[in-house]
């Protein structure tokens, strides 16, 4: 019963336009997280919901195995991340090795994806190096430079 009440309150927030001020859910996925999965298990990067979520994929301490990750997007539905990334790789001239050994974010909200990232002309301390922001299949992808020293939230 309590879960139903919480869900009803979330619907009220979404319908009244409160999502723009909501604190996004943030999670990080590393090579260690993927290696800890049982055989046949995978991680789901669910970006097809209304609440702002951000997944930061970090392969700087070990290459990410994209075969162990699925992604759900508003436009493409549920697909293996490796298949979804093929469109990003071909559109941006990137290589899978560059992505699997680097760091990037996937989000369902542009403002949430940009949290903590330096913006040109921004004054004051900057926590992260600027990244390239790309919209694809209703998902916001943030690609960080190879030498980025950004810390997670």
mmCIF file of the C-alpha atoms, coordinates in Angstrom:
data_MODEL
# 
_entry.id   MODEL 
# 
loop_
_atom_site.group_PDB 
_atom_site.id 
_atom_site.type_symbol 
_atom_site.label_atom_id 
_atom_site.label_alt_id 
_atom_site.label_comp_id 
_atom_site.label_asym_id 
_atom_site.label_entity_id 
_atom_site.label_seq_id 
_atom_site.pdbx_PDB_ins_code 
_atom_site.Cartn_x 
_atom_site.Cartn_y 
_atom_site.Cartn_z 
_atom_site.occupancy 
_atom_site.B_iso_or_equiv 
_atom_site.pdbx_formal_charge 
_atom_site.auth_seq_id 
_atom_site.auth_comp_id 
_atom_site.auth_asym_id 
_atom_site.auth_atom_id 
_atom_site.pdbx_PDB_model_num 
ATOM 1   C CA . UNK A 1 1   ? 0.000  0.000   0.000   1.00 0.00 ? 1   UNK A CA 1 
ATOM 2   C CA . UNK A 1 2   ? 2.777  2.476   0.867   1.00 0.00 ? 2   UNK A CA 1 
ATOM 3   C CA . UNK A 1 3   ? 4.431  1.843   -2.479  1.00 0.00 ? 3   UNK A CA 1 
ATOM 4   C CA . UNK A 1 4   ? 1.187  2.752   -4.260  1.00 0.00 ? 4   UNK A CA 1 
ATOM 5   C CA . UNK A 1 5   ? 1.008  6.043   -2.361  1.00 0.00 ? 5   UNK A CA 1 
ATOM 6   C CA . UNK A 1 6   ? 4.607  6.913   -3.192  1.00 0.00 ? 6   UNK A CA 1 
ATOM 7   C CA . UNK A 1 7   ? 3.994  6.135   -6.869  1.00 0.00 ? 7   UNK A CA 1 
ATOM 8   C CA . UNK A 1 8   ? 0.865  8.293   -6.871  1.00 0.00 ? 8   UNK A CA 1 
ATOM 9   C CA . UNK A 1 9   ? 2.812  11.232  -5.417  1.00 0.00 ? 9   UNK A CA 1 
ATOM 10  C CA . UNK A 1 10  ? 5.486  10.825  -8.111  1.00 0.00 ? 10  UNK A CA 1 
ATOM 11  C CA . UNK A 1 11  ? 2.795  10.968  -10.797 1.00 0.00 ? 11  UNK A CA 1 
ATOM 12  C CA . UNK A 1 12  ? 1.531  14.230  -9.293  1.00 0.00 ? 12  UNK A CA 1 
ATOM 13  C CA . UNK A 1 13  ? 5.043  15.698  -9.405  1.00 0.00 ? 13  UNK A CA 1 
ATOM 14  C CA . UNK A 1 14  ? 5.529  14.655  -13.032 1.00 0.00 ? 14  UNK A CA 1 
ATOM 15  C CA . UNK A 1 15  ? 2.165  16.016  -14.160 1.00 0.00 ? 15  UNK A CA 1 
ATOM 16  C CA . UNK A 1 16  ? 2.731  19.340  -12.403 1.00 0.00 ? 16  UNK A CA 1 
ATOM 17  C CA . UNK A 1 17  ? 6.087  19.902  -14.085 1.00 0.00 ? 17  UNK A CA 1 
ATOM 18  C CA . UNK A 1 18  ? 8.205  19.185  -11.008 1.00 0.00 ? 18  UNK A CA 1 
ATOM 19  C CA . UNK A 1 19  ? 10.665 16.903  -12.788 1.00 0.00 ? 19  UNK A CA 1 
ATOM 20  C CA . UNK A 1 20  ? 12.859 19.823  -13.855 1.00 0.00 ? 20  UNK A CA 1 
ATOM 21  C CA . UNK A 1 21  ? 13.680 20.502  -10.203 1.00 0.00 ? 21  UNK A CA 1 
ATOM 22  C CA . UNK A 1 22  ? 14.014 16.863  -9.128  1.00 0.00 ? 22  UNK A CA 1 
ATOM 23  C CA . UNK A 1 23  ? 17.391 15.541  -8.008  1.00 0.00 ? 23  UNK A CA 1 
ATOM 24  C CA . UNK A 1 24  ? 18.441 12.961  -10.603 1.00 0.00 ? 24  UNK A CA 1 
ATOM 25  C CA . UNK A 1 25  ? 19.301 9.404   -9.661  1.00 0.00 ? 25  UNK A CA 1 
ATOM 26  C CA . UNK A 1 26  ? 22.991 8.852   -10.374 1.00 0.00 ? 26  UNK A CA 1 
ATOM 27  C CA . UNK A 1 27  ? 24.872 5.564   -10.621 1.00 0.00 ? 27  UNK A CA 1 
ATOM 28  C CA . UNK A 1 28  ? 28.296 4.556   -11.822 1.00 0.00 ? 28  UNK A CA 1 
ATOM 29  C CA . UNK A 1 29  ? 29.177 1.354   -13.668 1.00 0.00 ? 29  UNK A CA 1 
ATOM 30  C CA . UNK A 1 30  ? 32.792 0.157   -13.682 1.00 0.00 ? 30  UNK A CA 1 
ATOM 31  C CA . UNK A 1 31  ? 34.603 -2.861  -15.088 1.00 0.00 ? 31  UNK A CA 1 
ATOM 32  C CA . UNK A 1 32  ? 34.690 -4.256  -11.538 1.00 0.00 ? 32  UNK A CA 1 
ATOM 33  C CA . UNK A 1 33  ? 30.896 -4.026  -11.294 1.00 0.00 ? 33  UNK A CA 1 
ATOM 34  C CA . UNK A 1 34  ? 30.537 -5.987  -14.528 1.00 0.00 ? 34  UNK A CA 1 
ATOM 35  C CA . UNK A 1 35  ? 33.099 -8.597  -13.490 1.00 0.00 ? 35  UNK A CA 1 
ATOM 36  C CA . UNK A 1 36  ? 31.170 -9.166  -10.247 1.00 0.00 ? 36  UNK A CA 1 
ATOM 37  C CA . UNK A 1 37  ? 28.062 -10.263 -12.168 1.00 0.00 ? 37  UNK A CA 1 
ATOM 38  C CA . UNK A 1 38  ? 27.147 -13.924 -12.253 1.00 0.00 ? 38  UNK A CA 1 
ATOM 39  C CA . UNK A 1 39  ? 27.389 -15.809 -15.527 1.00 0.00 ? 39  UNK A CA 1 
ATOM 40  C CA . UNK A 1 40  ? 24.524 -14.787 -17.823 1.00 0.00 ? 40  UNK A CA 1 
ATOM 41  C CA . UNK A 1 41  ? 23.695 -11.657 -15.794 1.00 0.00 ? 41  UNK A CA 1 
ATOM 42  C CA . UNK A 1 42  ? 23.745 -8.170  -17.259 1.00 0.00 ? 42  UNK A CA 1 
ATOM 43  C CA . UNK A 1 43  ? 23.205 -4.591  -16.105 1.00 0.00 ? 43  UNK A CA 1 
ATOM 44  C CA . UNK A 1 44  ? 20.223 -2.605  -17.396 1.00 0.00 ? 44  UNK A CA 1 
ATOM 45  C CA . UNK A 1 45  ? 20.736 1.087   -18.136 1.00 0.00 ? 45  UNK A CA 1 
ATOM 46  C CA . UNK A 1 46  ? 17.069 2.127   -18.004 1.00 0.00 ? 46  UNK A CA 1 
ATOM 47  C CA . UNK A 1 47  ? 16.643 5.502   -19.674 1.00 0.00 ? 47  UNK A CA 1 
ATOM 48  C CA . UNK A 1 48  ? 13.051 5.070   -20.804 1.00 0.00 ? 48  UNK A CA 1 
ATOM 49  C CA . UNK A 1 49  ? 11.402 6.451   -17.648 1.00 0.00 ? 49  UNK A CA 1 
ATOM 50  C CA . UNK A 1 50  ? 10.244 9.952   -16.737 1.00 0.00 ? 50  UNK A CA 1 
ATOM 51  C CA . UNK A 1 51  ? 12.396 10.544  -13.657 1.00 0.00 ? 51  UNK A CA 1 
ATOM 52  C CA . UNK A 1 52  ? 15.845 12.020  -14.474 1.00 0.00 ? 52  UNK A CA 1 
ATOM 53  C CA . UNK A 1 53  ? 18.570 9.365   -14.239 1.00 0.00 ? 53  UNK A CA 1 
ATOM 54  C CA . UNK A 1 54  ? 22.272 9.422   -15.072 1.00 0.00 ? 54  UNK A CA 1 
ATOM 55  C CA . UNK A 1 55  ? 24.524 6.404   -15.619 1.00 0.00 ? 55  UNK A CA 1 
ATOM 56  C CA . UNK A 1 56  ? 28.251 7.100   -15.678 1.00 0.00 ? 56  UNK A CA 1 
ATOM 57  C CA . UNK A 1 57  ? 30.211 4.312   -17.339 1.00 0.00 ? 57  UNK A CA 1 
ATOM 58  C CA . UNK A 1 58  ? 33.828 4.407   -16.221 1.00 0.00 ? 58  UNK A CA 1 
ATOM 59  C CA . UNK A 1 59  ? 36.400 2.163   -17.873 1.00 0.00 ? 59  UNK A CA 1 
ATOM 60  C CA . UNK A 1 60  ? 39.497 4.035   -16.723 1.00 0.00 ? 60  UNK A CA 1 
ATOM 61  C CA . UNK A 1 61  ? 40.468 1.281   -14.244 1.00 0.00 ? 61  UNK A CA 1 
ATOM 62  C CA . UNK A 1 62  ? 39.621 -1.581  -16.586 1.00 0.00 ? 62  UNK A CA 1 
ATOM 63  C CA . UNK A 1 63  ? 37.865 -1.910  -19.924 1.00 0.00 ? 63  UNK A CA 1 
ATOM 64  C CA . UNK A 1 64  ? 34.076 -2.125  -19.831 1.00 0.00 ? 64  UNK A CA 1 
ATOM 65  C CA . UNK A 1 65  ? 32.453 -5.244  -21.281 1.00 0.00 ? 65  UNK A CA 1 
ATOM 66  C CA . UNK A 1 66  ? 29.571 -3.752  -23.280 1.00 0.00 ? 66  UNK A CA 1 
ATOM 67  C CA . UNK A 1 67  ? 28.223 -7.269  -23.846 1.00 0.00 ? 67  UNK A CA 1 
ATOM 68  C CA . UNK A 1 68  ? 27.167 -7.312  -20.158 1.00 0.00 ? 68  UNK A CA 1 
ATOM 69  C CA . UNK A 1 69  ? 25.091 -4.112  -20.418 1.00 0.00 ? 69  UNK A CA 1 
ATOM 70  C CA . UNK A 1 70  ? 21.620 -3.572  -21.916 1.00 0.00 ? 70  UNK A CA 1 
ATOM 71  C CA . UNK A 1 71  ? 20.032 -0.173  -22.518 1.00 0.00 ? 71  UNK A CA 1 
ATOM 72  C CA . UNK A 1 72  ? 16.369 0.830   -22.624 1.00 0.00 ? 72  UNK A CA 1 
ATOM 73  C CA . UNK A 1 73  ? 15.768 4.077   -24.521 1.00 0.00 ? 73  UNK A CA 1 
ATOM 74  C CA . UNK A 1 74  ? 12.572 5.957   -25.347 1.00 0.00 ? 74  UNK A CA 1 
ATOM 75  C CA . UNK A 1 75  ? 13.079 5.544   -29.103 1.00 0.00 ? 75  UNK A CA 1 
ATOM 76  C CA . UNK A 1 76  ? 15.075 2.319   -29.574 1.00 0.00 ? 76  UNK A CA 1 
ATOM 77  C CA . UNK A 1 77  ? 13.500 0.243   -26.780 1.00 0.00 ? 77  UNK A CA 1 
ATOM 78  C CA . UNK A 1 78  ? 15.568 -2.476  -25.084 1.00 0.00 ? 78  UNK A CA 1 
ATOM 79  C CA . UNK A 1 79  ? 18.794 -3.354  -26.914 1.00 0.00 ? 79  UNK A CA 1 
ATOM 80  C CA . UNK A 1 80  ? 22.308 -4.496  -25.975 1.00 0.00 ? 80  UNK A CA 1 
ATOM 81  C CA . UNK A 1 81  ? 24.481 -1.454  -25.256 1.00 0.00 ? 81  UNK A CA 1 
ATOM 82  C CA . UNK A 1 82  ? 27.051 -2.632  -27.793 1.00 0.00 ? 82  UNK A CA 1 
ATOM 83  C CA . UNK A 1 83  ? 24.412 -2.529  -30.557 1.00 0.00 ? 83  UNK A CA 1 
ATOM 84  C CA . UNK A 1 84  ? 23.172 0.900   -29.461 1.00 0.00 ? 84  UNK A CA 1 
ATOM 85  C CA . UNK A 1 85  ? 26.722 2.261   -29.295 1.00 0.00 ? 85  UNK A CA 1 
ATOM 86  C CA . UNK A 1 86  ? 27.369 1.285   -32.919 1.00 0.00 ? 86  UNK A CA 1 
ATOM 87  C CA . UNK A 1 87  ? 25.235 4.253   -34.006 1.00 0.00 ? 87  UNK A CA 1 
ATOM 88  C CA . UNK A 1 88  ? 27.152 6.571   -31.684 1.00 0.00 ? 88  UNK A CA 1 
ATOM 89  C CA . UNK A 1 89  ? 30.515 5.197   -32.800 1.00 0.00 ? 89  UNK A CA 1 
ATOM 90  C CA . UNK A 1 90  ? 29.752 5.546   -36.499 1.00 0.00 ? 90  UNK A CA 1 
ATOM 91  C CA . UNK A 1 91  ? 28.194 9.014   -36.115 1.00 0.00 ? 91  UNK A CA 1 
ATOM 92  C CA . UNK A 1 92  ? 31.116 10.393  -34.078 1.00 0.00 ? 92  UNK A CA 1 
ATOM 93  C CA . UNK A 1 93  ? 34.075 8.467   -35.520 1.00 0.00 ? 93  UNK A CA 1 
ATOM 94  C CA . UNK A 1 94  ? 34.883 6.901   -32.173 1.00 0.00 ? 94  UNK A CA 1 
ATOM 95  C CA . UNK A 1 95  ? 36.231 3.446   -31.484 1.00 0.00 ? 95  UNK A CA 1 
ATOM 96  C CA . UNK A 1 96  ? 34.843 0.915   -29.027 1.00 0.00 ? 96  UNK A CA 1 
ATOM 97  C CA . UNK A 1 97  ? 38.271 0.696   -27.376 1.00 0.00 ? 97  UNK A CA 1 
ATOM 98  C CA . UNK A 1 98  ? 38.137 4.438   -26.715 1.00 0.00 ? 98  UNK A CA 1 
ATOM 99  C CA . UNK A 1 99  ? 34.690 4.142   -25.122 1.00 0.00 ? 99  UNK A CA 1 
ATOM 100 C CA . UNK A 1 100 ? 35.345 0.938   -23.169 1.00 0.00 ? 100 UNK A CA 1 
ATOM 101 C CA . UNK A 1 101 ? 38.547 2.328   -21.646 1.00 0.00 ? 101 UNK A CA 1 
ATOM 102 C CA . UNK A 1 102 ? 37.266 5.837   -21.022 1.00 0.00 ? 102 UNK A CA 1 
ATOM 103 C CA . UNK A 1 103 ? 34.399 7.500   -19.232 1.00 0.00 ? 103 UNK A CA 1 
ATOM 104 C CA . UNK A 1 104 ? 31.039 8.648   -20.506 1.00 0.00 ? 104 UNK A CA 1 
ATOM 105 C CA . UNK A 1 105 ? 27.546 9.334   -19.233 1.00 0.00 ? 105 UNK A CA 1 
ATOM 106 C CA . UNK A 1 106 ? 24.155 8.284   -20.491 1.00 0.00 ? 106 UNK A CA 1 
ATOM 107 C CA . UNK A 1 107 ? 21.049 10.072  -19.219 1.00 0.00 ? 107 UNK A CA 1 
ATOM 108 C CA . UNK A 1 108 ? 17.416 10.706  -20.050 1.00 0.00 ? 108 UNK A CA 1 
ATOM 109 C CA . UNK A 1 109 ? 17.616 14.401  -19.158 1.00 0.00 ? 109 UNK A CA 1 
ATOM 110 C CA . UNK A 1 110 ? 20.039 16.977  -20.578 1.00 0.00 ? 110 UNK A CA 1 
ATOM 111 C CA . UNK A 1 111 ? 20.259 19.054  -17.391 1.00 0.00 ? 111 UNK A CA 1 
ATOM 112 C CA . UNK A 1 112 ? 20.888 15.957  -15.272 1.00 0.00 ? 112 UNK A CA 1 
ATOM 113 C CA . UNK A 1 113 ? 23.566 14.704  -17.708 1.00 0.00 ? 113 UNK A CA 1 
ATOM 114 C CA . UNK A 1 114 ? 25.351 18.055  -17.476 1.00 0.00 ? 114 UNK A CA 1 
ATOM 115 C CA . UNK A 1 115 ? 25.563 18.264  -13.679 1.00 0.00 ? 115 UNK A CA 1 
ATOM 116 C CA . UNK A 1 116 ? 29.121 18.925  -12.527 1.00 0.00 ? 116 UNK A CA 1 
ATOM 117 C CA . UNK A 1 117 ? 30.463 19.523  -16.031 1.00 0.00 ? 117 UNK A CA 1 
ATOM 118 C CA . UNK A 1 118 ? 32.292 22.742  -16.803 1.00 0.00 ? 118 UNK A CA 1 
ATOM 119 C CA . UNK A 1 119 ? 30.542 25.031  -19.259 1.00 0.00 ? 119 UNK A CA 1 
ATOM 120 C CA . UNK A 1 120 ? 32.463 27.521  -21.410 1.00 0.00 ? 120 UNK A CA 1 
ATOM 121 C CA . UNK A 1 121 ? 32.410 30.944  -19.791 1.00 0.00 ? 121 UNK A CA 1 
ATOM 122 C CA . UNK A 1 122 ? 31.465 29.558  -16.368 1.00 0.00 ? 122 UNK A CA 1 
ATOM 123 C CA . UNK A 1 123 ? 33.153 31.356  -13.476 1.00 0.00 ? 123 UNK A CA 1 
ATOM 124 C CA . UNK A 1 124 ? 34.236 29.799  -10.217 1.00 0.00 ? 124 UNK A CA 1 
ATOM 125 C CA . UNK A 1 125 ? 35.705 26.379  -9.462  1.00 0.00 ? 125 UNK A CA 1 
ATOM 126 C CA . UNK A 1 126 ? 35.056 23.673  -12.023 1.00 0.00 ? 126 UNK A CA 1 
ATOM 127 C CA . UNK A 1 127 ? 34.889 20.028  -10.955 1.00 0.00 ? 127 UNK A CA 1 
ATOM 128 C CA . UNK A 1 128 ? 35.049 18.417  -14.388 1.00 0.00 ? 128 UNK A CA 1 
ATOM 129 C CA . UNK A 1 129 ? 36.594 18.827  -17.783 1.00 0.00 ? 129 UNK A CA 1 
ATOM 130 C CA . UNK A 1 130 ? 34.138 19.814  -20.485 1.00 0.00 ? 130 UNK A CA 1 
ATOM 131 C CA . UNK A 1 131 ? 32.570 16.950  -22.376 1.00 0.00 ? 131 UNK A CA 1 
ATOM 132 C CA . UNK A 1 132 ? 30.872 16.605  -25.731 1.00 0.00 ? 132 UNK A CA 1 
ATOM 133 C CA . UNK A 1 133 ? 27.083 16.294  -25.347 1.00 0.00 ? 133 UNK A CA 1 
ATOM 134 C CA . UNK A 1 134 ? 25.202 14.266  -27.965 1.00 0.00 ? 134 UNK A CA 1 
ATOM 135 C CA . UNK A 1 135 ? 21.473 13.482  -28.259 1.00 0.00 ? 135 UNK A CA 1 
ATOM 136 C CA . UNK A 1 136 ? 20.618 10.093  -29.793 1.00 0.00 ? 136 UNK A CA 1 
ATOM 137 C CA . UNK A 1 137 ? 17.428 7.949   -29.537 1.00 0.00 ? 137 UNK A CA 1 
ATOM 138 C CA . UNK A 1 138 ? 16.035 10.168  -26.779 1.00 0.00 ? 138 UNK A CA 1 
ATOM 139 C CA . UNK A 1 139 ? 19.206 9.683   -24.713 1.00 0.00 ? 139 UNK A CA 1 
ATOM 140 C CA . UNK A 1 140 ? 21.763 12.304  -23.778 1.00 0.00 ? 140 UNK A CA 1 
ATOM 141 C CA . UNK A 1 141 ? 25.337 11.004  -24.071 1.00 0.00 ? 141 UNK A CA 1 
ATOM 142 C CA . UNK A 1 142 ? 28.235 12.945  -22.556 1.00 0.00 ? 142 UNK A CA 1 
ATOM 143 C CA . UNK A 1 143 ? 31.643 11.949  -23.907 1.00 0.00 ? 143 UNK A CA 1 
ATOM 144 C CA . UNK A 1 144 ? 34.541 13.137  -21.781 1.00 0.00 ? 144 UNK A CA 1 
ATOM 145 C CA . UNK A 1 145 ? 38.040 13.861  -23.090 1.00 0.00 ? 145 UNK A CA 1 
ATOM 146 C CA . UNK A 1 146 ? 40.499 11.003  -22.592 1.00 0.00 ? 146 UNK A CA 1 
ATOM 147 C CA . UNK A 1 147 ? 42.437 12.954  -19.954 1.00 0.00 ? 147 UNK A CA 1 
ATOM 148 C CA . UNK A 1 148 ? 39.358 14.059  -17.971 1.00 0.00 ? 148 UNK A CA 1 
ATOM 149 C CA . UNK A 1 149 ? 39.842 14.140  -14.235 1.00 0.00 ? 149 UNK A CA 1 
ATOM 150 C CA . UNK A 1 150 ? 36.212 14.578  -13.259 1.00 0.00 ? 150 UNK A CA 1 
ATOM 151 C CA . UNK A 1 151 ? 35.052 12.999  -10.052 1.00 0.00 ? 151 UNK A CA 1 
ATOM 152 C CA . UNK A 1 152 ? 31.564 11.556  -9.738  1.00 0.00 ? 152 UNK A CA 1 
ATOM 153 C CA . UNK A 1 153 ? 29.003 13.553  -7.740  1.00 0.00 ? 153 UNK A CA 1 
# 
